[in-house]
Amino acid sequence: MQPLILTHVSLVNSLGEGVDATLTALRERRSGLLPCSFRLSEMETWVGQVSGVESVRFPPNLADYDCRNNRLALLGIEQDGFFSAVKSAIARHGRNRIGLFLGTSTSGLDATELAYRHRDPESGALPLSYSYRKTQNTFSLAAFVKEVLDLDGPTAVVSSACASTAKVFAEASRMISAGLCDAAVVGGADSLCMTTLYGFNSLGLLSREPCRPFDAERDGISIGEGAGFALLEKDTSISDPKAVKLFGVGESSDAYHMSTPHPEGMGAYLAMQRALESAGLKASDMDYLHLHGTASKANDASEDKAVTALFGSKTPCSSTKGWTGHGLGVSGITNAIVAMLCIQHHFLPGSLQTRSVDPLLKSGYLIENGTACVDYVMSNSFGFGGSNCSLVFGRAT
């Protein structure tokens, strides 16, 4: 594929607002996970909840879009100078030549849950102020961001569970390669809601403590939320020594089971292999693998088998979900930005919360932070139903 440069990124999650907040927390090994107190939930679990979402100043002219998910998106757009970066890109390319490809899993489902609690006691009708189209509908996210950023290029929303905001990189790459746009804003948002919390609880997948990826005694995930965005552009003259490019994308759909990954990691293996082929690189070229690493028994075991089959047991790898929790639909963009930080700062994040790596897992899993020359990173995002996506990022110069 044609490499694309990440000219600007933004991020918000339970570690704080802005990319630097995440980098600082990673370096200090400070988690954003706290005991769950979201809404009316009464379950014993930990979550990565973003603070201050309720106090976000929402644009009055876009009030119909007001929901937790779009508030997170707005908070993300306001970080790291991202809004200004998009405006500069519009001046370079034109607003109709910048694509918008976003991902989410539940979108504004929280708004529907709140509306349901306030339905008419006699008719059961939802409040007149509730708008499904501008909140819960998955395209609500793109429609809202499109208005905020004043974009008019090709626009789409991917909702493929935990691979959503990884797959948007692949979508943008294809659209730019096809000549339908010259640049793209990719990313997305995912927010906590009761349906997600109780849904994963019913599957027996929630940990009662902060999640422990690849740990011998791991017992489930910690759900998180957040938003992140990246501006992708065609390769131009690059002078910034910290510039990072997207070199390869790989996707697969193994459809082994509705919620359980293929036990041998078949879909994960294919996604990683295709990402390497797309980038024109070998497994030995990867300096670090940012794993999906959810801390569930089946997911970690499946990913480990795929990783060891392709990379062996020496390539450094880890998951950062012990810091942020599993952001579900936003995990792909979060992983991608962490991969970028690893390259820029020669940084290898260990695995927070993990005490002892499961002896049955054979990959080169890191517990402690480290430093190394990092030129290429693969970032994995694997979702329900076997929706898999791997991305290869590398140093631009």
C-alpha positions in Angstrom: 0.0 0.0 0.0 1.0 3.6 -0.4 2.3 4.8 3.0 0.4 7.6 4.7 1.8 10.0 7.2 0.0 10.7 10.5 0.3 14.5 10.4 -1.7 15.0 13.6 -3.4 12.9 16.4 -5.5 13.5 19.4 -6.6 11.3 22.3 -8.7 11.2 25.4 -9.3 8.4 27.8 -9.3 7.6 31.5 -5.6 8.6 31.8 -6.6 12.2 30.9 -7.0 14.6 28.1 -4.4 14.7 25.3 -1.7 12.5 24.0 0.8 13.6 26.7 -1.5 12.5 29.5 -1.4 9.0 28.1 2.4 9.0 27.5 3.0 10.3 31.1 0.7 7.7 32.6 2.4 4.9 30.7 5.8 6.0 31.8 4.8 6.5 35.4 2.9 3.1 35.3 -0.2 4.9 36.6 -3.6 3.3 35.8 -6.8 5.0 34.9 -9.0 2.2 36.1 -11.3 2.7 39.1 -14.1 0.7 40.8 -17.2 1.1 38.7 -19.7 3.7 39.8 -21.2 4.4 36.4 -24.9 5.3 36.3 -27.0 2.7 38.3 -24.6 -0.2 37.9 -24.2 -2.4 41.0 -21.6 -4.8 39.7 -18.2 -5.5 41.2 -15.8 -4.5 38.4 -13.3 -1.8 37.4 -13.7 0.6 34.5 -11.7 3.2 32.6 -14.2 6.1 32.8 -13.3 9.6 31.4 -13.9 12.3 34.0 -15.6 15.6 33.1 -17.7 14.3 30.2 -20.9 15.8 31.8 -19.3 19.3 31.9 -18.3 19.4 28.2 -19.7 22.5 26.6 -21.8 21.2 23.7 -22.4 23.5 20.7 -26.0 24.9 21.0 -26.6 24.5 17.2 -25.8 20.8 17.5 -27.9 20.1 20.6 -29.8 17.3 19.0 -26.5 15.3 18.8 -25.9 15.7 22.5 -25.0 12.3 24.1 -22.1 10.8 26.0 -20.5 9.4 22.9 -20.6 12.6 20.9 -19.3 14.5 24.0 -16.3 12.2 24.1 -15.8 12.8 20.4 -15.9 16.6 20.9 -13.5 16.3 23.8 -11.1 14.4 21.6 -11.4 17.0 18.8 -10.5 19.7 21.2 -7.2 18.1 22.3 -3.7 18.4 21.0 -4.5 21.1 18.5 -6.4 18.7 16.3 -9.2 21.1 15.3 -6.6 23.6 14.0 -4.7 20.8 12.2 -7.8 19.8 10.3 -8.5 23.5 9.4 -5.0 23.7 8.0 -5.6 20.5 6.0 -8.8 22.0 4.6 -6.8 24.9 3.4 -4.4 22.5 1.6 -6.8 20.0 0.1 -10.3 21.5 0.3 -13.1 20.4 2.6 -14.6 18.0 -0.1 -11.2 16.2 -0.5 -10.8 15.1 3.1 -12.5 11.9 4.0 -14.0 11.1 7.4 -13.9 7.4 8.5 -14.9 6.8 12.1 -15.6 3.8 14.3 -17.8 3.0 17.3 -19.5 0.0 18.8 -22.4 1.3 20.8 -22.5 4.9 19.6 -25.0 6.9 21.7 -26.8 3.9 23.3 -26.5 5.5 26.7 -28.9 8.2 25.5 -31.5 5.6 24.6 -31.1 4.0 28.0 -31.7 7.3 29.7 -34.7 8.1 27.4 -36.2 4.7 28.3 -36.1 5.5 32.0 -38.1 8.6 31.3 -40.7 7.2 29.0 -44.4 8.2 29.4 -45.8 6.0 32.2 -49.1 5.5 30.4 -48.2 5.2 26.7 -44.6 4.1 27.1 -43.5 6.7 24.6 -40.0 7.9 24.7 -39.4 11.7 25.5 -40.0 14.0 22.5 -36.5 15.4 23.1 -34.9 12.0 22.3 -33.5 11.6 18.8 -32.4 8.1 17.8 -30.9 9.3 14.5 -28.7 11.8 16.1 -27.6 9.8 19.1 -27.8 6.0 19.1 -27.6 5.5 15.3 -23.9 4.7 14.6 -23.7 7.3 11.8 -24.6 10.0 14.5 -20.9 10.1 15.3 -19.8 10.9 11.8 -22.6 13.3 11.2 -21.7 15.2 14.3 -17.9 15.3 13.7 -18.5 16.2 10.1 -20.4 19.3 11.3 -17.9 20.2 13.9 -14.9 20.0 11.5 -16.8 21.3 8.5 -15.8 18.4 6.2 -17.6 17.4 3.1 -15.6 14.5 1.7 -16.5 10.8 1.6 -17.8 9.7 5.1 -18.5 6.4 6.7 -18.8 4.7 10.1 -17.4 1.3 10.8 -19.1 -0.7 13.6 -17.3 -4.0 13.9 -16.9 -4.3 17.6 -13.3 -3.9 18.9 -11.7 -3.7 15.5 -13.8 -0.6 14.5 -11.3 2.2 14.9 -8.5 0.1 13.5 -10.5 -0.8 10.3 -11.0 2.9 9.6 -7.3 3.2 8.8 -7.8 0.5 6.1 -10.9 2.2 4.8 -9.0 5.6 4.5 -6.1 3.9 2.8 -8.4 2.4 0.2 -10.3 5.6 -0.4 -7.1 7.7 -0.8 -5.6 5.1 -3.1 -8.7 5.2 -5.2 -8.4 8.9 -5.6 -11.7 9.7 -3.8 -9.9 11.9 -1.3 -6.5 13.3 -0.7 -6.5 13.1 3.1 -8.6 11.5 5.8 -9.6 12.0 9.4 -9.9 8.6 11.1 -10.6 7.5 14.6 -13.8 7.5 16.7 -15.4 7.3 20.1 -16.9 4.7 22.4 -18.7 5.4 25.6 -19.7 3.4 28.7 -23.3 2.4 28.9 -25.4 -0.1 31.0 -26.0 -2.4 28.0 -22.3 -2.9 27.5 -21.5 -3.4 31.2 -24.3 -5.8 31.9 -23.8 -7.5 28.5 -20.2 -8.4 29.2 -21.1 -9.3 32.8 -23.7 -11.8 31.5 -21.0 -13.4 29.4 -18.8 -13.8 32.5 -16.1 -11.6 31.0 -15.8 -8.8 33.6 -12.9 -8.9 36.0 -13.6 -8.0 39.7 -10.2 -6.3 39.8 -8.2 -4.2 37.3 -7.7 -6.4 34.3 -4.4 -8.4 34.1 -3.6 -9.1 30.4 -1.7 -12.4 29.8 -1.5 -13.1 33.6 -1.6 -16.6 34.8 -4.7 -15.8 36.9 -6.4 -13.3 34.6 -10.2 -13.5 34.9 -11.6 -11.0 32.5 -11.7 -7.5 31.1 -12.1 -4.0 32.5 -14.2 -1.8 30.2 -13.0 1.6 29.2 -14.2 4.6 27.1 -12.6 7.4 25.2 -12.0 9.1 21.8 -9.1 9.5 19.4 -8.5 10.9 16.0 -5.7 10.9 13.4 -5.2 13.0 10.3 -3.8 10.9 7.5 -2.2 12.4 4.4 -0.2 11.3 1.4 3.6 11.3 1.8 5.0 14.8 1.4 8.4 16.2 2.2 9.1 15.3 5.8 11.4 17.2 8.1 10.1 16.2 11.5 12.3 13.3 12.9 9.4 12.1 15.0 7.0 11.7 12.0 5.3 8.4 11.8 3.7 6.6 8.8 1.0 4.0 8.3 2.8 1.4 6.2 0.5 -1.6 6.2 -3.0 -2.8 7.0 -4.3 -6.3 7.3 -7.8 -7.6 7.8 -9.6 -10.9 8.2 -13.0 -12.2 9.2 -12.8 -15.8 10.5 -16.4 -15.9 11.8 -15.4 -18.8 14.1 -17.9 -17.8 16.8 -20.1 -14.9 17.8 -18.0 -13.9 20.8 -15.1 -16.4 21.0 -11.9 -16.1 18.9 -10.6 -19.0 16.9 -8.7 -21.1 19.5 -5.6 -21.3 17.2 -5.7 -17.7 16.4 -6.4 -18.3 12.7 -8.0 -14.9 12.0 -5.5 -13.0 14.0 -2.6 -14.7 12.2 -4.1 -13.8 8.8 -4.6 -10.2 9.8 -1.0 -9.8 11.0 0.4 -11.7 8.0 -1.6 -9.5 5.5 -0.4 -6.3 7.3 3.2 -7.4 6.9 2.6 -8.1 3.2 0.8 -4.8 2.7 3.8 -3.0 4.2 6.3 -5.1 2.3 8.0 -6.1 5.5 9.0 -9.3 7.3 8.1 -10.5 10.8 11.7 -9.9 11.8 11.3 -6.2 10.9 8.9 -5.6 13.8 10.5 -4.1 16.9 7.4 -4.2 19.0 3.8 -5.7 18.9 1.0 -3.7 20.6 -1.3 -6.6 21.3 -5.1 -6.5 21.6 -4.6 -8.3 25.0 -8.0 -8.0 26.6 -7.1 -10.2 29.7 -9.8 -12.7 29.0 -8.7 -16.4 29.1 -9.7 -17.2 25.5 -8.6 -14.0 23.8 -5.1 -13.8 25.2 -4.5 -17.5 24.5 -5.7 -17.2 20.9 -3.7 -14.0 20.2 -0.6 -15.6 21.8 -0.8 -18.6 19.5 -1.1 -16.4 16.4 1.8 -14.2 17.5 4.2 -17.0 18.3 3.3 -18.8 15.0 4.3 -15.7 13.0 6.9 -13.9 15.2 8.2 -16.6 17.5 8.9 -15.8 21.2 11.5 -13.1 21.0 9.7 -10.1 19.5 8.7 -7.8 22.4 4.9 -7.4 22.9 2.4 -6.3 25.4 -1.0 -4.8 26.0 -1.8 -1.5 27.6 -5.3 -2.3 28.7 -4.2 -2.4 32.3 -3.9 1.4 32.0 -7.0 2.3 30.0 -9.2 -0.7 30.2 -10.7 -2.2 27.0 -12.2 0.8 25.1 -14.0 -1.6 22.7 -14.8 0.4 19.6 -12.1 3.0 20.4 -9.4 0.5 21.3 -8.0 0.5 17.7 -7.2 4.2 17.5 -5.9 4.1 21.1 -3.6 1.3 20.2 -2.5 3.1 17.0 -1.5 6.3 18.9 0.3 4.3 21.6 2.2 2.6 18.7 3.1 6.0 17.4 4.4 7.1 20.8 6.5 3.9 21.1 8.2 4.9 17.8 8.7 8.5 18.7 10.0 8.0 22.2 11.9 4.6 21.8 9.5 3.3 24.4 8.3 -0.2 25.2 5.3 -0.2 27.6 5.2 -3.2 29.9 1.9 -4.7 31.1 0.4 -2.8 34.1 -1.5 -5.1 36.6 0.1 -8.3 35.2 1.9 -10.1 38.0 3.1 -13.3 36.4 2.8 -14.2 32.8 0.8 -17.4 32.1 3.4 -20.1 31.5 1.2 -21.6 28.8 1.7 -18.4 26.7 4.9 -18.3 24.7 5.2 -14.9 23.1 7.8 -12.3 24.3 5.4 -10.6 26.6 6.7 -7.6 28.6 5.7 -6.8 32.2 8.2 -4.0 32.9 8.6 -0.9 30.8 11.7 -0.7 28.6 13.6 1.4 26.1 14.8 0.3 22.6 15.2 1.6 19.1 11.7 1.2 17.7 11.3 1.7 14.0 8.3 -0.5 13.3 5.3 -1.4 15.4 2.4 -3.7 14.7 -0.9 -2.8 16.4 -3.6 -5.5 16.8 -7.4 -5.1 17.2 -9.5 -8.2 17.2 -13.3 -8.0 17.7 -16.3 -10.2 18.3 -17.4 -12.4 15.4 -13.8 -12.7 14.2 -13.5 -9.2 12.9 -9.7 -8.7 12.9 -7.4 -5.8 11.9 -3.6 -5.3 12.2 -1.8 -2.1 11.4 1.9 -1.5 10.8 3.4 1.9 11.8 6.9 3.0 11.2 9.3 5.9 11.4 8.9 8.2 8.5 12.5 9.3 8.1 
